[in-house]
Structures are given as structure tokens and as C-alpha cells.
Amino acid sequence: MVKHLFRLDVLFVLLIVLSIASMFVGVSAISITDIFSLSEYQQNILFSSRFPRTMAIIIAGAALAVCGLVMQQLTRNKFVSPTTAGTTEWAQLGILLGMIFFPAISIFGRLGFATVLAVLGTLLFMRIITSIKFKDVIFVPLIGLMLGSVVASVTTFIAIRENALQAISGWMHGNFAMMTTGRYEIMYITIPMFIIVMLFASRFTVAGMGEDFSKNLGLNYKFVLNTGLFLTAALTAVIVVSVGLLPFLGLIVPNIVSIFRGDHLKNTILITALVGAIFVMICDIIGRIIIYPYEVSVGLVIATVGSGIFLILIFKRAKHDR
Amino acid sequence: MINVKGITKYFGKKPVVDDVSISIGKGRITSIIGPNGAGKSTVLSMVTRLLSNDSGEVLVEGENILTQPSDALAKKISILKQSNHLQLKITVRQLIAFGRYPYSKGRLTEEDERVIDETIQYMELEEYEHSYINELSGGQRQRAYIGMTIAQDTEYIFLDEPLNNLDMKHSVQIMQILRRLVRERDKTIIIVIHDINFASCYSDDIVALKHGKVAISGTKDQVIKKEVLEEIYEMDMNIEVIGGQQICVYFDEKCTTANELSALQKVKVAQ
């Protein structure tokens, strides 16, 4: 029954409906019936705040969910994601270093720093998990979480020393309230990256079957692995720089899609992107109405809902593996 | 024709494979046998470029495998390692479709779909086509994996312990499929196998390894001999001819007494 919801057409319609809802939920009352008679103020709100916000939600949700999907496939572990591999923490450290070395750094500069550190951090994580012998499904993400926490502590430490704690708190909790014209456009960088991920879908799936399996089929395993890790780290960096931390998203969305649609990326990549966008959209709308007219940051809503789903997944899989 | 010339592999300072030279004839089943730790799987991995060799070379039709592009080689040789318990939800059809990757890089053409359909039929997997491989029994799963190498449509097929964890019925089923592939499609098959009687009953040639070296390599009749096998496995062994097949009896000294031997013969014939 639920399985039928996980179809491209159904999800696409759902996303459109939610996007329209998102456009009309907020402090300044704009009703959908006003659409043909918008005042200048309403137009302004709609096009410089609500539309960018909705686009940012779709892009961030889709990108992080797809990142998790690709990382899980490449590491062959269902519990690896930008959050549980420490990628997001590395990206935050990158932003901070960028701001310290170049105080007047542009958003592209910050993105550059975040990407470099996120890529290096992900490579380090891969190094560690390929060299440890004990490869329990839960153990691998625990290493990532620990690594992430260490990096986050370093970030906080440097921030305190440099008096930059205020500045970085913005990247600790994801928030779409700041997404206005002029601030969200950087997120469109993810579109070409997303297209490359789509083109590599079959290759990622083959690589996920293992190194020997890939070599037998003549796939350049190392190249595909590195391409995938670079793309996921860069995508994560874009989202952290523009929106901030959206925990658990890359973890739970691919797992839910996998239950209903299997693990062949050709079949799941678009669905995962749509479910990711829908999930974030719902969480953001909840955050906007729960203490109306104030707002709860979307990161907090996702963390609350997400950690619950994450626990259910852990128990389900732990039972399954025994 | 595959020529392996003096390949050697060191793990640390110890040679696991030491100067192994063999040649593999076309259109035959060649079994690689030997005690645990003899280097069978390592040899197989080196011959199929999964593992680099420290010295020596492997020639497929006279061409060194390391100088050929990997994707071109994937249309000539395929290798199936012992299937590791995958948690991925991949259907039988998707798995078999992976075999077409060297040809279409993931964009299946009509020709690919035709090969996949035909392979599913050949392996009698129609019923399970859309089942996930982790939901199948060991025998069905092994058939699906072998189906993938068939879809890969290579002249040479290497299999690393394809009978691992299979019961007798499914082991025989797999070996019969391999025989059919040689007979009907003129494939060349090289398997690493532990069960010496399966090697004896189903192979044309046998390569026996011991301590990383070739102990003997030749036709089945040259290798399945009492003195040869006792030397390789360092245990007493008797060879009986049952129904035209050479069967090695090695369970216990008592096995050689007439009564129990005839009882054992019945068991083996039943297999």
C-alpha cells in the first residue's frame, strides 16, 4: 500500500502541492486567492522571500538525501551519510577557517574552503574504515560520528579563540528563514552536480557491489569511488554553506526509499531526491506554524522527527541482521 | 588459450604463490585443487587481474592482460568470486543485467534485454526474476550470480569455489550447467574447487597446487592417481572406479574394507 506512494508521479504531485503551500505559509498573510491581485508588498514577499525559501528547501532536501544514498552505496553501509561520516563538521570547520584567514571572504570563497575540507574529511573517513578490520554496520557510522564530534570541538575551540562563535552558530542549525534573493542562488550550483550523479547512477550501483565485482565488469573502481565521494562532499558543503546543518536527512530518506524500491540507483535516485525535498518541506512548514507567528528552525524539527525514525531503522536493521 | 608464466605473489615476505606457470586449453573445464592455503584463490585473482602480481605475466590469446584496457578485457574473461553476503536489495534481473555492463555501460540496449531474458531462461530463474537476491536460497543465488557471468558472454569464465555452501543436489546442478556451457556455447571454464570428487567427475584438466607451487598439472587421468593425491594432501587415499568415474575414498582407514566400501559406493553413485 505504502509502496505505491513511492512512485515518481505521485511524489512529484505531492511536492508541487507542498511547494504551493510553502509559498503561502508565513507571517505576512498572503492567501492563494490573492494571487491575481497582489499588492506590491505581497509581490515582494512572495518573490524575494517565499519563492527563494521554497527553492532552497527543495534543493537542500534533494541534495542531502542523494548524498546519503550515494555514500551508503559506495561504503556499502546503510548507516553512512553526510552527518554520520563527519562530512558536515568538516565543511563547518572549512567555513570558519575561510573566515579567519580572509575576513572579507565571499560566499564562493567560503564554499571553496568548505568543499576542500569536506572532501579531505571524507577521504580520511574512508581511509579509517578501510583500514579497520572490525566492520560492524553500526561501528562504521560510530567512527564517523566520533570523528565528526572531534572536528566540531576543534571548530568550537577555534571559534572561541577567534571570537567567531556568533558567526558560526548560523551553520550549526539549518534554517531557511534567511533564504532570500541574493542569498540562495548559490544553491543552483548543485544542479550540474546532481546531473553528474544521475549519469553515474549505474556506475555507483556497480561499485557498491564491491571492488572485485567492479573490476570484473571493467569498471574503474577507484575513479568511480573518488568521483562519488568528491560529489557528495561538495554537495554537502554547498548545503552547509547556504542553509546550515540538516541532520539525519541523508541517513533516513535513502533507507526508507530502499525498503520500498530496492538498491539499484537507477530506480531510486530521483525518488530519493523527491522524498528528501518533501520531507524537508513538511518539516519546514511544521517549524513555521508550530509556534506561529514565531519560527522553530528546520534543523531542530528534522532532528526531532529524524532521530525517532533513525532509532526505528536501527532497531529494525539490527533485528534483521541477527 | 590462456598462458600463465611464472606468476608470483608475496604477502609480506612469504610467497603465497611461487612461480606458477600453467596453460589453460580452450573449450574445457579446468579445476584448480589443493589443500587450504595452497594459493588457489590468489592464483585465480591474479589470472583475472583482480590482484596484481609481483612477477610473471598472464597472456590471454597471447596478449598480456595488464596492457589491455580493463573494460575490453571484461568482454573476454569473467570472474565470479565467492559471493559475499550482500545486504543490498538487488533483483535477480538487475544482477544479471550487470553482466551487460562491459557492453552498454548501464544503458541497456534491446540486444542486452534479449541476452538477459535468454540468460534468465537458460538458468531457469523466470520465477525469481524480480525477487531480491538476498531473499533467495543459496542454490538460487549462485545460479543468479552465474547467470550474470553468462550474460557477460565471455569466452573464459573463472569461478572461485562455486559450490561453497551448496548441498549435493545444487552442487550437481551447478556443475551440469557448467558442462552445458562448455558443450553448447564452447566456453572455457576454470574453477577453484575443494571437493576432489566433483573435480574428478566434471573436469577435463586439473591443476593441483601445494604451498603456492604447481604440484601437478595435466588431464584428469594424469592427476587423479593414488600416489599423486596422497603426496598433495598428505593423507591416505584410495581411488575406485565407479560407473566409469574415478572416486577418491579418503575418509578413514576403515573405508578400505570391502563391506564399508561397497556401502560408500552406493552413496557416491547416488550423488
Chai-1 contact restraints between the chains, C-beta under 6 A:
chainA,res_idxA,chainB,res_idxB,connection_type,confidence,min_distance_angstrom,max_distance_angstrom,comment,restraint_id
A,S202,B,G106,contact,1.0,0.0,6.0,A-B,restraint_1
A,D212,B,L50,contact,1.0,0.0,6.0,A-B,restraint_2
A,D212,B,K81,contact,1.0,0.0,6.0,A-B,restraint_3
A,K215,B,L50,contact,1.0,0.0,6.0,A-B,restraint_4
A,N216,B,S78,contact,1.0,0.0,6.0,A-B,restraint_5
A,N216,B,I79,contact,1.0,0.0,6.0,A-B,restraint_6
A,L217,B,A74,contact,1.0,0.0,6.0,A-B,restraint_7
A,L217,B,Y101,contact,1.0,0.0,6.0,A-B,restraint_8
A,L217,B,P102,contact,1.0,0.0,6.0,A-B,restraint_9
A,G218,B,S70,contact,1.0,0.0,6.0,A-B,restraint_10
A,G218,B,D71,contact,1.0,0.0,6.0,A-B,restraint_11
A,G218,B,A74,contact,1.0,0.0,6.0,A-B,restraint_12
A,G218,B,P102,contact,1.0,0.0,6.0,A-B,restraint_13
A,G262,B,K89,contact,1.0,0.0,6.0,A-B,restraint_14
A,D263,B,L88,contact,1.0,0.0,6.0,A-B,restraint_15
A,D263,B,K89,contact,1.0,0.0,6.0,A-B,restraint_16
A,D263,B,I90,contact,1.0,0.0,6.0,A-B,restraint_17
A,H264,B,Q94,contact,1.0,0.0,6.0,A-B,restraint_18
